[in-house]
Structures are given as structure tokens and as C-alpha cells.
Amino acid sequence: MNTWQPIETALRDGTSILIVNNRTRPAMMAVVYWDEDSRSKDCPWSVDDADFAYHRDYPTHWMPLPEPPE
């Protein structure tokens, strides 16, 4: 799977994924994971490399991260 999927189908098991907010221009992307135990129940999409989380309604689509180069 390498195409954008509706956010309703996103992995919610702690796996890092790429999300996009297609409501903004330009569209904003981030690498996040679902954190059910986040500080704010309204912001469960935790950013991988920052102390920040997105609101549950922020992302519109997602896709898995590609494999890293060998």
C-alpha cells in the first residue's frame, strides 16, 4: 500500500505512519503514531520526533512509512 488512505482506516497500534491534513493549503504532513494514553484525549496523534500531538480531527489521510534504504 503506497497510496493515501482515509484516516478512518489508519493503524492505531503505536506504529508510526505518515499523515496529511488535506484541509489546509499547502497540505501539512507529519510522521505520527496513535497514543491512546496521550496527555490529552483530544490529541492522540503523537509526533514521532517532537513533544507535540495532533488533534484527532487534524489528519484526513494516512499511508505507511516506506522501508528505509539499505
N, CA, C and O atoms as a GROMACS GRO file, in nm:
protein
  280
    1MET      N    1   0.085  -0.118   0.000
    1MET     CA    2   0.000   0.000   0.000
    1MET      C    3   0.090   0.124   0.000
    1MET      O    4   0.163   0.148   0.096
    2ASN      N    5   0.083   0.201  -0.105
    2ASN     CA    6   0.163   0.324  -0.111
    2ASN      C    7   0.079   0.441  -0.160
    2ASN      O    8   0.132   0.536  -0.218
    3THR      N    9  -0.050   0.434  -0.137
    3THR     CA   10  -0.138   0.545  -0.172
    3THR      C   11  -0.206   0.595  -0.045
    3THR      O   12  -0.217   0.522   0.054
    4TRP      N   13  -0.251   0.718  -0.050
    4TRP     CA   14  -0.318   0.776   0.066
    4TRP      C   15  -0.449   0.703   0.092
    4TRP      O   16  -0.526   0.674   0.001
    5GLN      N   17  -0.472   0.674   0.219
    5GLN     CA   18  -0.592   0.605   0.265
    5GLN      C   19  -0.672   0.698   0.356
    5GLN      O   20  -0.614   0.788   0.417
    6PRO      N   21  -0.803   0.680   0.366
    6PRO     CA   22  -0.882   0.762   0.459
    6PRO      C   23  -0.832   0.740   0.603
    6PRO      O   24  -0.797   0.628   0.641
    7ILE      N   25  -0.830   0.845   0.681
    7ILE     CA   26  -0.777   0.837   0.817
    7ILE      C   27  -0.854   0.737   0.903
    7ILE      O   28  -0.799   0.685   0.999
    8GLU      N   29  -0.978   0.710   0.870
    8GLU     CA   30  -1.058   0.616   0.948
    8GLU      C   31  -0.999   0.474   0.944
    8GLU      O   32  -1.029   0.392   1.030
    9THR      N   33  -0.915   0.446   0.844
    9THR     CA   34  -0.854   0.314   0.831
    9THR      C   35  -0.712   0.308   0.887
    9THR      O   36  -0.646   0.205   0.876
   10ALA      N   37  -0.665   0.417   0.947
   10ALA     CA   38  -0.527   0.425   0.995
   10ALA      C   39  -0.498   0.326   1.107
   10ALA      O   40  -0.586   0.292   1.186
   11LEU      N   41  -0.373   0.282   1.112
   11LEU     CA   42  -0.326   0.195   1.220
   11LEU      C   43  -0.334   0.270   1.352
   11LEU      O   44  -0.294   0.386   1.361
   12ARG      N   45  -0.382   0.204   1.453
   12ARG     CA   46  -0.392   0.264   1.586
   12ARG      C   47  -0.330   0.171   1.689
   12ARG      O   48  -0.383   0.150   1.797
   13ASP      N   49  -0.214   0.115   1.651
   13ASP     CA   50  -0.146   0.018   1.737
   13ASP      C   51  -0.007   0.067   1.780
   13ASP      O   52   0.074  -0.013   1.829
   14GLY      N   53   0.021   0.197   1.763
   14GLY     CA   54   0.151   0.250   1.801
   14GLY      C   55   0.253   0.251   1.688
   14GLY      O   56   0.365   0.298   1.706
   15THR      N   57   0.215   0.200   1.571
   15THR     CA   58   0.302   0.200   1.453
   15THR      C   59   0.312   0.341   1.397
   15THR      O   60   0.211   0.411   1.385
   16SER      N   61   0.432   0.384   1.362
   16SER     CA   62   0.450   0.516   1.301
   16SER      C   63   0.396   0.515   1.158
   16SER      O   64   0.420   0.422   1.081
   17ILE      N   65   0.322   0.621   1.125
   17ILE     CA   66   0.264   0.636   0.992
   17ILE      C   67   0.281   0.780   0.947
   17ILE      O   68   0.314   0.868   1.027
   18LEU      N   69   0.259   0.805   0.820
   18LEU     CA   70   0.261   0.940   0.764
   18LEU      C   71   0.116   0.986   0.753
   18LEU      O   72   0.032   0.917   0.695
   19ILE      N   73   0.088   1.104   0.809
   19ILE     CA   74  -0.047   1.160   0.798
   19ILE      C   75  -0.040   1.291   0.719
   19ILE      O   76   0.066   1.353   0.706
   20VAL      N   77  -0.155   1.329   0.667
   20VAL     CA   78  -0.166   1.456   0.597
   20VAL      C   79  -0.298   1.522   0.637
   20VAL      O   80  -0.399   1.454   0.656
   21ASN      N   81  -0.294   1.654   0.648
   21ASN     CA   82  -0.415   1.733   0.666
   21ASN      C   83  -0.441   1.798   0.532
   21ASN      O   84  -0.377   1.896   0.496
   22ASN      N   85  -0.535   1.744   0.459
   22ASN     CA   86  -0.565   1.792   0.325
   22ASN      C   87  -0.661   1.910   0.327
   22ASN      O   88  -0.699   1.961   0.222
   23ARG      N   89  -0.699   1.955   0.447
   23ARG     CA   90  -0.790   2.070   0.460
   23ARG      C   91  -0.713   2.202   0.450
   23ARG      O   92  -0.772   2.306   0.421
   24THR      N   93  -0.582   2.197   0.475
   24THR     CA   94  -0.502   2.319   0.473
   24THR      C   95  -0.433   2.334   0.338
   24THR      O   96  -0.416   2.235   0.265
   25ARG      N   97  -0.393   2.452   0.304
   25ARG     CA   98  -0.317   2.478   0.183
   25ARG      C   99  -0.195   2.559   0.222
   25ARG      O  100  -0.211   2.671   0.271
   26PRO      N  101  -0.076   2.509   0.204
   26PRO     CA  102  -0.048   2.376   0.149
   26PRO      C  103  -0.083   2.268   0.251
   26PRO      O  104  -0.092   2.294   0.371
   27ALA      N  105  -0.101   2.148   0.201
   27ALA     CA  106  -0.130   2.034   0.289
   27ALA      C  107  -0.012   2.013   0.384
   27ALA      O  108   0.103   2.028   0.343
   28MET      N  109  -0.040   1.980   0.508
   28MET     CA  110   0.064   1.959   0.608
   28MET      C  111   0.079   1.810   0.635
   28MET      O  112  -0.021   1.738   0.648
   29MET      N  113   0.204   1.761   0.642
   29MET     CA  114   0.230   1.620   0.668
   29MET      C  115   0.315   1.605   0.794
   29MET      O  116   0.390   1.695   0.832
   30ALA      N  117   0.302   1.488   0.857
   30ALA     CA  118   0.382   1.458   0.976
   30ALA      C  119   0.390   1.307   0.994
   30ALA      O  120   0.302   1.232   0.951
   31VAL      N  121   0.497   1.263   1.060
   31VAL     CA  122   0.511   1.123   1.099
   31VAL      C  123   0.462   1.114   1.243
   31VAL      O  124   0.515   1.180   1.332
   32VAL      N  125   0.360   1.030   1.264
   32VAL     CA  126   0.295   1.022   1.394
   32VAL      C  127   0.266   0.877   1.430
   32VAL      O  128   0.282   0.786   1.349
   33TYR      N  129   0.222   0.858   1.553
   33TYR     CA  130   0.170   0.729   1.597
   33TYR      C  131   0.052   0.756   1.690
   33TYR      O  132   0.047   0.860   1.756
   34TRP      N  133  -0.041   0.662   1.696
   34TRP     CA  134  -0.159   0.675   1.781
   34TRP      C  135  -0.119   0.644   1.924
   34TRP      O  136  -0.065   0.537   1.952
   35ASP      N  137  -0.144   0.737   2.014
   35ASP     CA  138  -0.108   0.721   2.155
   35ASP      C  139  -0.234   0.737   2.239
   35ASP      O  140  -0.270   0.848   2.280
   36GLU      N  141  -0.299   0.626   2.264
   36GLU     CA  142  -0.424   0.627   2.340
   36GLU      C  143  -0.405   0.686   2.480
   36GLU      O  144  -0.501   0.737   2.538
   37ASP      N  145  -0.284   0.680   2.534
   37ASP     CA  146  -0.255   0.730   2.668
   37ASP      C  147  -0.194   0.869   2.666
   37ASP      O  148  -0.128   0.908   2.762
   38SER      N  149  -0.216   0.945   2.558
   38SER     CA  150  -0.156   1.078   2.548
   38SER      C  151  -0.212   1.168   2.659
   38SER      O  152  -0.314   1.138   2.720
   39ARG      N  153  -0.142   1.277   2.683
   39ARG     CA  154  -0.184   1.370   2.788
   39ARG      C  155  -0.324   1.425   2.763
   39ARG      O  156  -0.400   1.448   2.857
   40SER      N  157  -0.357   1.444   2.637
   40SER     CA  158  -0.489   1.496   2.602
   40SER      C  159  -0.562   1.393   2.517
   40SER      O  160  -0.513   1.354   2.411
   41LYS      N  161  -0.675   1.349   2.562
   41LYS     CA  162  -0.753   1.250   2.488
   41LYS      C  163  -0.798   1.305   2.352
   41LYS      O  164  -0.826   1.229   2.260
   42ASP      N  165  -0.803   1.440   2.339
   42ASP     CA  166  -0.841   1.501   2.212
   42ASP      C  167  -0.726   1.502   2.111
   42ASP      O  168  -0.749   1.524   1.992
   43CYS      N  169  -0.603   1.478   2.158
   43CYS     CA  170  -0.485   1.485   2.070
   43CYS      C  171  -0.406   1.355   2.077
   43CYS      O  172  -0.296   1.353   2.133
   44PRO      N  173  -0.459   1.247   2.021
   44PRO     CA  174  -0.391   1.118   2.032
   44PRO      C  175  -0.284   1.092   1.926
   44PRO      O  176  -0.211   0.993   1.936
   45TRP      N  177  -0.272   1.178   1.823
   45TRP     CA  178  -0.171   1.156   1.718
   45TRP      C  179  -0.040   1.221   1.761
   45TRP      O  180  -0.018   1.339   1.735
   46SER      N  181   0.048   1.144   1.826
   46SER     CA  182   0.175   1.196   1.876
   46SER      C  183   0.279   1.199   1.765
   46SER      O  184   0.295   1.102   1.691
   47VAL      N  185   0.350   1.309   1.755
   47VAL     CA  186   0.456   1.324   1.655
   47VAL      C  187   0.577   1.243   1.700
   47VAL      O  188   0.615   1.247   1.817
   48ASP      N  189   0.636   1.170   1.606
   48ASP     CA  190   0.747   1.080   1.637
   48ASP      C  191   0.867   1.147   1.703
   48ASP      O  192   0.921   1.094   1.800
   49ASP      N  193   0.908   1.262   1.652
   49ASP     CA  194   1.035   1.320   1.698
   49ASP      C  195   1.016   1.455   1.767
   49ASP      O  196   1.106   1.539   1.765
   50ALA      N  197   0.900   1.475   1.828
   50ALA     CA  198   0.874   1.602   1.897
   50ALA      C  199   0.778   1.579   2.012
   50ALA      O  200   0.707   1.479   2.017
   51ASP      N  201   0.776   1.673   2.103
   51ASP     CA  202   0.682   1.668   2.215
   51ASP      C  203   0.557   1.744   2.174
   51ASP      O  204   0.528   1.852   2.226
   52PHE      N  205   0.485   1.686   2.081
   52PHE     CA  206   0.369   1.751   2.021
   52PHE      C  207   0.272   1.643   1.976
   52PHE      O  208   0.313   1.532   1.942
   53ALA      N  209   0.144   1.675   1.975
   53ALA     CA  210   0.043   1.581   1.928
   53ALA      C  211  -0.064   1.658   1.852
   53ALA      O  212  -0.094   1.773   1.882
   54TYR      N  213  -0.121   1.590   1.752
   54TYR     CA  214  -0.227   1.649   1.672
   54TYR      C  215  -0.364   1.606   1.723
   54TYR      O  216  -0.382   1.495   1.773
   55HIS      N  217  -0.459   1.696   1.709
   55HIS     CA  218  -0.598   1.669   1.745
   55HIS      C  219  -0.649   1.552   1.662
   55HIS      O  220  -0.605   1.532   1.548
   56ARG      N  221  -0.739   1.476   1.718
   56ARG     CA  222  -0.792   1.357   1.648
   56ARG      C  223  -0.857   1.392   1.516
   56ARG      O  224  -0.864   1.306   1.429
   57ASP      N  225  -0.906   1.515   1.498
   57ASP     CA  226  -0.970   1.556   1.373
   57ASP      C  227  -0.874   1.622   1.273
   57ASP      O  228  -0.916   1.661   1.164
   58TYR      N  229  -0.746   1.634   1.309
   58TYR     CA  230  -0.650   1.702   1.222
   58TYR      C  231  -0.619   1.623   1.095
   58TYR      O  232  -0.634   1.678   0.986
   59PRO      N  233  -0.576   1.497   1.103
   59PRO     CA  234  -0.540   1.427   0.980
   59PRO      C  235  -0.663   1.387   0.899
   59PRO      O  236  -0.768   1.354   0.953
   60THR      N  237  -0.645   1.392   0.768
   60THR     CA  238  -0.753   1.348   0.678
   60THR      C  239  -0.719   1.217   0.610
   60THR      O  240  -0.809   1.140   0.575
   61HIS      N  241  -0.588   1.190   0.590
   61HIS     CA  242  -0.544   1.069   0.520
   61HIS      C  243  -0.414   1.019   0.582
   61HIS      O  244  -0.348   1.090   0.659
   62TRP      N  245  -0.377   0.896   0.548
   62TRP     CA  246  -0.254   0.837   0.602
   62TRP      C  247  -0.198   0.737   0.501
   62TRP      O  248  -0.266   0.694   0.408
   63MET      N  249  -0.072   0.702   0.521
   63MET     CA  250  -0.009   0.591   0.449
   63MET      C  251   0.106   0.537   0.534
   63MET      O  252   0.160   0.609   0.618
   64PRO      N  253   0.143   0.411   0.512
   64PRO     CA  254   0.256   0.356   0.587
   64PRO      C  255   0.385   0.424   0.545
   64PRO      O  256   0.397   0.476   0.434
   65LEU      N  257   0.481   0.423   0.636
   65LEU     CA  258   0.612   0.476   0.601
   65LEU      C  259   0.682   0.380   0.506
   65LEU      O  260   0.664   0.259   0.517
   66PRO      N  261   0.763   0.432   0.414
   66PRO     CA  262   0.838   0.342   0.326
   66PRO      C  263   0.949   0.273   0.404
   66PRO      O  264   0.990   0.320   0.510
   67GLU      N  265   0.997   0.163   0.350
   67GLU     CA  266   1.113   0.096   0.410
   67GLU      C  267   1.235   0.186   0.394
   67GLU      O  268   1.248   0.254   0.293
   68PRO      N  269   1.325   0.189   0.493
   68PRO     CA  270   1.446   0.270   0.481
   68PRO      C  271   1.540   0.209   0.376
   68PRO      O  272   1.533   0.089   0.350
   69PRO      N  273   1.626   0.291   0.318
   69PRO     CA  274   1.720   0.238   0.219
   69PRO      C  275   1.818   0.141   0.284
   69PRO      O  276   1.845   0.149   0.403
   70GLU      N  277   1.869   0.051   0.204
   70GLU     CA  278   1.967  -0.046   0.255
   70GLU      C  279   2.107   0.006   0.238
   70GLU      O  280   2.203  -0.062   0.274
   0.00000   0.00000   0.00000
